[in-house]
């Protein structure tokens, strides 16, 4: 195959696809709306699993680079009640089954592994037109256009490629995360740092929770979890950081101060992350010349699997194209036949896990799950 594969979105899934194609000598171009790789921070820590994400990195020939960015000790897990009592404390056992890395570091090694010019930055997709025979024309905000024989939507939750294949749209699930950061944690926020421990901490109660990860550089990255109507969270003015922080913190009145400090002492403005999902059984009929991967294909609640699944999608799609270089439809069919049931199963598990975190027995439902 000599015609470049066209990938929309330079997230982990799209970049993994481009890298695996490159390993097999197949050209690809990635179009990304962001102006550069450094345009924004790339989120927090990810646990990369040995049964999906690590397999994708192996297919990409990047295992050594991946191991070099692992945050040692980051697999530790603890669960607390709202009063700060430790109910579960599991240290990092060092088995490497789900080592932690920063998303930004992982994205960097993928970008650096690609030939110069593979990623075209500042290319925001505004429209897609079917040309027939599996070909599509893409139009970008800067007025440029490109035609392609294989279009891959790796463009996330609000994919502009998805409507070619599916009428499904992400729906709010009734839970919002609010993101905050504490820096120089051990020195400036010692009580909160002690509560979080060395890895991930979950302090949960019915309908609400405070979860945090210790990240490299002595940073505590927190996701406050709230079951709430979309209208309630929309009614908070997050452009007024102090007022928004106070409003969110008020939902945790009476909680241990070392836990609420993860909200009130945040050194960045709080950012709301309403959780949206696609249907668990999201599928589409085979349409020549186009497919989806990652959140564009199977947006699900946060469960530690999203990045892993996106990278595995990218790796398997790349391998399928390499195995069928002269029959793209056979490649896409093989990829989708494996991806659909996998994502359906993982989506069901993700909904179950989020329910366990915030149900009427929280935090004990999650503890039972973790220790079963």
C-alpha positions as CSV (number, residue, x, y, z in Angstrom):
1,X,0.0,0.0,0.0
2,X,1.5,3.3,-1.1
3,X,-1.4,5.8,-0.5
4,X,-1.0,7.3,2.9
5,X,-3.5,6.4,5.6
6,X,-5.2,9.6,6.8
7,X,-5.6,9.8,10.6
8,X,-7.6,12.5,12.3
9,X,-6.4,13.2,15.8
10,X,-2.9,13.0,17.4
11,X,-4.0,11.3,20.6
12,X,-2.5,8.1,21.8
13,X,-4.6,5.9,19.6
14,X,-4.0,7.8,16.4
15,X,-0.3,8.1,17.1
16,X,0.0,4.3,17.8
17,X,-1.7,3.6,14.5
18,X,0.7,5.8,12.7
19,X,3.7,4.2,14.4
20,X,2.6,0.7,13.7
21,X,2.0,1.5,10.1
22,X,5.5,3.1,9.9
23,X,7.0,-0.1,11.4
24,X,5.4,-2.0,8.5
25,X,6.6,0.6,5.9
26,X,3.1,2.0,5.3
27,X,2.9,5.8,5.1
28,X,0.4,7.8,7.2
29,X,-0.4,11.4,7.9
30,X,-2.0,12.5,11.2
31,X,-4.0,15.8,11.2
32,X,-4.3,17.4,14.6
33,X,-6.2,20.5,15.5
34,X,-3.8,21.6,18.2
35,X,-1.0,24.0,16.9
36,X,1.8,21.9,18.4
37,X,2.7,19.0,20.6
38,X,3.2,21.4,23.5
39,X,0.0,23.4,23.0
40,X,-1.5,22.1,26.3
41,X,-0.9,19.7,29.1
42,X,-1.9,16.2,28.2
43,X,-3.7,15.1,31.4
44,X,-2.4,13.1,34.2
45,X,-1.1,9.7,34.9
46,X,-2.1,6.5,33.1
47,X,-1.8,2.9,34.1
48,X,-0.7,0.9,31.1
49,X,-1.9,-2.7,31.2
50,X,0.0,-5.7,30.2
51,X,-3.0,-7.2,28.3
52,X,-3.7,-4.2,26.0
53,X,-1.7,-1.0,26.2
54,X,1.7,-2.8,26.7
55,X,0.9,-5.1,23.8
56,X,0.2,-2.0,21.6
57,X,3.6,-0.5,22.5
58,X,5.3,-3.8,21.8
59,X,3.7,-3.8,18.3
60,X,4.9,-0.2,17.9
61,X,8.5,-1.3,18.9
62,X,8.5,1.2,21.8
63,X,8.7,-1.1,24.9
64,X,12.2,0.2,25.9
65,X,11.1,3.8,25.6
66,X,8.0,3.1,27.6
67,X,9.9,1.4,30.4
68,X,12.1,4.5,30.6
69,X,9.2,6.8,31.6
70,X,7.5,4.5,34.2
71,X,6.8,6.2,37.5
72,X,8.2,3.6,40.0
73,X,5.9,2.9,42.9
74,X,2.9,4.4,41.2
75,X,0.8,1.2,41.3
76,X,0.1,1.6,45.0
77,X,-3.7,1.9,45.8
78,X,-5.5,3.0,48.9
79,X,-9.1,3.6,49.8
80,X,-10.3,5.9,52.6
81,X,-13.6,6.9,54.1
82,X,-14.8,10.5,54.3
83,X,-13.1,10.9,57.7
84,X,-9.7,10.0,56.4
85,X,-9.6,6.5,57.9
86,X,-7.6,4.1,55.7
87,X,-9.7,1.1,54.8
88,X,-7.4,-0.4,52.1
89,X,-3.7,0.1,51.6
90,X,-2.0,-1.9,48.8
91,X,1.6,-1.0,48.0
92,X,3.0,-1.3,44.6
93,X,4.0,-5.0,44.2
94,X,6.4,-4.2,41.4
95,X,5.0,-6.9,39.0
96,X,4.7,-4.4,36.2
97,X,1.1,-5.4,35.3
98,X,-0.1,-1.8,35.2
99,X,2.8,0.6,35.6
100,X,2.0,4.3,35.7
101,X,3.3,6.9,33.2
102,X,2.3,10.5,32.4
103,X,0.1,10.8,29.4
104,X,2.3,13.6,28.1
105,X,5.4,11.5,28.3
106,X,3.7,8.6,26.5
107,X,2.5,10.9,23.8
108,X,6.0,12.4,23.4
109,X,7.7,9.0,22.7
110,X,5.0,8.2,20.1
111,X,5.4,11.6,18.4
112,X,9.2,11.3,18.5
113,X,9.0,7.8,16.9
114,X,7.4,9.1,13.7
115,X,9.1,10.6,10.7
116,X,9.2,14.4,10.6
117,X,6.1,15.8,9.0
118,X,3.9,12.8,9.8
119,X,1.8,14.9,12.2
120,X,0.4,18.0,10.6
121,X,-0.4,20.4,13.5
122,X,-2.9,23.2,13.4
123,X,-5.3,21.2,11.1
124,X,-8.7,21.4,12.6
125,X,-11.2,19.3,10.6
126,X,-14.4,21.2,9.7
127,X,-16.0,18.8,7.1
128,X,-15.9,15.5,5.4
129,X,-17.4,14.8,2.0
130,X,-17.8,11.3,0.5
131,X,-16.4,11.1,-3.1
132,X,-17.5,7.5,-3.8
133,X,-15.5,4.3,-4.1
134,X,-14.4,4.6,-0.5
135,X,-12.7,8.0,-1.0
136,X,-13.3,11.1,1.1
137,X,-12.4,14.7,0.9
138,X,-11.4,16.5,4.2
139,X,-11.7,20.2,4.7
140,X,-9.8,22.0,7.4
141,X,-10.3,25.3,9.1
142,X,-7.4,26.9,7.3
143,X,-9.2,26.2,4.0
144,X,-7.0,23.4,2.9
145,X,-8.4,20.1,1.6
146,X,-7.1,16.6,1.2
147,X,-8.5,13.4,-0.3
148,X,-7.9,9.9,1.1
149,X,-8.7,6.3,0.4
150,X,-8.5,5.3,4.1
151,X,-9.8,7.7,6.7
152,X,-9.5,6.9,10.4
153,X,-11.3,8.9,13.0
154,X,-9.1,9.0,16.1
155,X,-10.6,12.4,17.1
156,X,-12.1,11.6,20.4
157,X,-15.5,12.0,22.1
158,X,-16.8,14.6,19.8
159,X,-15.5,13.1,16.6
160,X,-16.2,14.8,13.3
161,X,-15.6,11.6,11.5
162,X,-18.1,9.5,13.5
163,X,-21.2,10.9,11.7
164,X,-20.1,9.2,8.5
165,X,-20.7,5.9,10.2
166,X,-23.1,6.4,13.1
167,X,-25.9,8.7,14.4
168,X,-24.8,8.0,18.0
169,X,-23.8,11.0,20.1
170,X,-22.2,11.1,23.5
171,X,-24.7,11.4,26.4
172,X,-24.1,12.7,29.9
173,X,-24.2,9.9,32.5
174,X,-25.1,12.0,35.5
175,X,-21.6,12.2,37.0
176,X,-19.1,15.1,36.7
177,X,-15.4,15.1,37.7
178,X,-13.8,18.3,38.8
179,X,-10.0,18.4,38.3
180,X,-7.5,20.1,40.6
181,X,-3.7,20.0,41.2
182,X,-1.5,20.5,44.2
183,X,2.2,21.2,43.6
184,X,5.2,20.7,46.0
185,X,2.8,18.4,47.8
186,X,5.1,16.9,50.5
187,X,6.4,20.3,51.6
188,X,3.4,22.6,51.1
189,X,0.5,20.2,51.5
190,X,1.9,17.5,53.8
191,X,-1.4,16.3,55.3
192,X,-3.0,15.8,51.9
193,X,0.1,14.2,50.6
194,X,0.1,11.7,53.4
195,X,-3.5,10.9,52.8
196,X,-2.9,10.2,49.1
197,X,0.1,8.0,49.7
198,X,2.4,6.8,47.0
199,X,0.0,6.0,44.2
200,X,-3.8,6.3,43.8
201,X,-6.2,7.2,46.6
202,X,-10.0,6.9,46.6
203,X,-12.0,8.6,49.3
204,X,-15.6,7.8,48.5
205,X,-19.1,8.1,49.8
206,X,-22.6,7.6,48.2
207,X,-22.9,9.9,45.3
208,X,-19.6,11.7,45.7
209,X,-15.8,11.2,46.1
210,X,-12.4,12.7,46.1
211,X,-9.8,10.6,44.2
212,X,-6.2,11.6,43.6
213,X,-2.9,10.3,42.1
214,X,0.6,11.1,43.1
215,X,2.4,12.2,40.0
216,X,6.1,12.7,39.2
217,X,7.5,16.0,40.4
218,X,5.7,15.9,43.8
219,X,2.3,16.7,42.3
220,X,-1.1,15.6,43.6
221,X,-3.7,15.4,40.7
222,X,-7.2,15.2,42.0
223,X,-10.6,14.3,40.4
224,X,-13.5,15.3,42.6
225,X,-16.5,13.0,41.6
226,X,-20.1,14.2,41.9
227,X,-23.4,12.6,40.9
228,X,-25.3,15.7,39.8
229,X,-27.6,17.0,37.1
230,X,-26.0,18.7,34.1
231,X,-27.8,21.9,34.9
232,X,-26.3,22.0,38.4
233,X,-22.7,21.8,37.2
234,X,-23.5,24.2,34.3
235,X,-24.8,26.7,36.9
236,X,-21.3,27.0,38.5
237,X,-19.2,29.8,37.1
238,X,-15.8,28.1,36.7
239,X,-14.3,31.3,35.3
240,X,-14.4,32.5,39.0
241,X,-12.0,30.0,40.4
242,X,-12.5,30.9,44.0
243,X,-16.3,30.8,43.9
244,X,-16.3,27.5,41.9
245,X,-13.8,25.9,44.4
246,X,-16.0,27.0,47.3
247,X,-19.2,25.7,45.7
248,X,-17.6,22.3,45.0
249,X,-16.0,22.1,48.4
250,X,-19.3,22.8,50.1
251,X,-20.5,19.3,48.8
252,X,-17.9,17.8,51.1
253,X,-18.7,19.7,54.3
254,X,-17.7,17.6,57.3
255,X,-15.1,15.5,55.4
256,X,-11.6,15.2,56.8
257,X,-9.6,18.5,56.2
258,X,-6.7,16.5,54.6
259,X,-9.1,15.4,51.9
260,X,-11.0,18.7,51.3
261,X,-7.6,20.4,51.0
262,X,-7.2,18.5,47.7
263,X,-10.1,20.8,46.6
264,X,-9.6,24.0,48.5
265,X,-5.8,24.2,48.3
266,X,-5.7,23.6,44.5
267,X,-3.1,25.7,42.8
268,X,-4.8,25.7,39.4
269,X,-8.4,26.7,38.6
270,X,-10.8,23.8,39.0
271,X,-11.9,22.3,35.7
272,X,-15.2,20.5,35.3
273,X,-15.2,17.2,33.3
274,X,-18.8,16.1,32.7
275,X,-18.7,12.4,31.9
276,X,-20.3,11.4,28.6
277,X,-20.5,8.0,26.9
278,X,-21.6,6.3,23.8
279,X,-23.9,3.3,23.9
280,X,-22.1,0.2,25.2
281,X,-23.0,-1.7,22.0
282,X,-22.0,1.1,19.7
283,X,-21.4,-0.4,16.2
284,X,-21.8,0.6,12.6
285,X,-22.3,-1.0,9.2
286,X,-19.1,-1.4,7.2
287,X,-18.6,1.8,5.1
288,X,-15.8,1.6,2.5
289,X,-12.7,3.6,3.3
290,X,-13.4,4.8,6.9
291,X,-13.3,3.5,10.4
292,X,-13.0,4.8,14.0
293,X,-10.8,4.0,17.0
294,X,-10.6,5.0,20.7
295,X,-13.1,7.3,22.2
296,X,-14.5,8.1,18.7
297,X,-15.6,4.5,18.5
298,X,-16.4,3.6,22.1
299,X,-16.5,6.4,24.6
300,X,-17.0,5.0,28.0
301,X,-16.7,6.1,31.7
302,X,-13.2,6.5,33.1
303,X,-12.0,3.1,34.3
304,X,-8.3,3.0,33.5
305,X,-8.9,1.4,30.1
306,X,-9.6,4.2,27.7
307,X,-6.0,5.0,26.7
308,X,-5.1,1.3,26.7
309,X,-8.0,0.5,24.4
310,X,-7.3,3.3,22.1
311,X,-3.6,2.2,21.7
312,X,-4.7,-1.4,21.2
313,X,-7.2,-0.3,18.6
314,X,-4.5,1.6,16.8
315,X,-2.0,-1.2,16.9
316,X,-4.5,-3.8,15.7
317,X,-5.8,-1.6,12.9
318,X,-2.2,-1.0,11.8
319,X,-1.5,-4.7,11.8
320,X,-4.7,-5.4,9.9
321,X,-3.8,-2.9,7.2
322,X,-0.3,-4.4,7.0
323,X,-1.8,-7.9,6.7
324,X,-4.1,-6.8,3.9
325,X,-2.2,-4.1,2.0
326,X,-4.1,-4.6,-1.2
327,X,-7.6,-5.1,0.3
328,X,-8.5,-2.3,2.7
329,X,-12.0,-3.6,3.2
330,X,-10.7,-6.9,4.4
331,X,-8.4,-5.0,6.8
332,X,-11.2,-2.8,8.2
333,X,-13.5,-5.8,8.6
334,X,-10.9,-7.8,10.5
335,X,-10.2,-4.9,12.7
336,X,-13.8,-4.0,13.5
337,X,-14.8,-7.7,14.1
338,X,-12.3,-7.8,16.9
339,X,-12.8,-4.3,18.2
340,X,-16.6,-4.3,18.6
341,X,-17.0,-7.1,21.1
342,X,-13.9,-6.0,23.0
343,X,-15.2,-2.5,23.5
344,X,-18.7,-3.6,24.3
345,X,-17.4,-5.8,27.2
346,X,-15.0,-3.0,28.4
347,X,-17.8,-0.4,28.3
348,X,-20.1,-2.6,30.4
349,X,-17.3,-3.1,33.0
350,X,-16.5,0.7,33.0
351,X,-20.1,1.6,33.9
352,X,-20.1,-1.1,36.6
353,X,-16.9,0.3,38.1
354,X,-18.1,3.9,38.2
355,X,-21.3,2.7,39.8
356,X,-19.3,0.8,42.5
357,X,-17.3,4.0,43.3
358,X,-20.4,6.1,44.1
359,X,-23.2,3.7,45.0
360,X,-25.0,3.4,48.3
361,X,-22.3,1.2,49.8
362,X,-19.4,3.4,48.8
363,X,-16.5,3.1,49.6
364,X,-17.0,-0.6,50.5
365,X,-18.3,-1.6,47.1
366,X,-15.0,-0.6,45.5
367,X,-13.0,-2.2,48.2
368,X,-14.8,-5.4,47.7
369,X,-14.1,-5.2,44.0
370,X,-10.4,-4.5,44.5
371,X,-9.9,-7.3,47.0
372,X,-12.1,-10.0,45.4
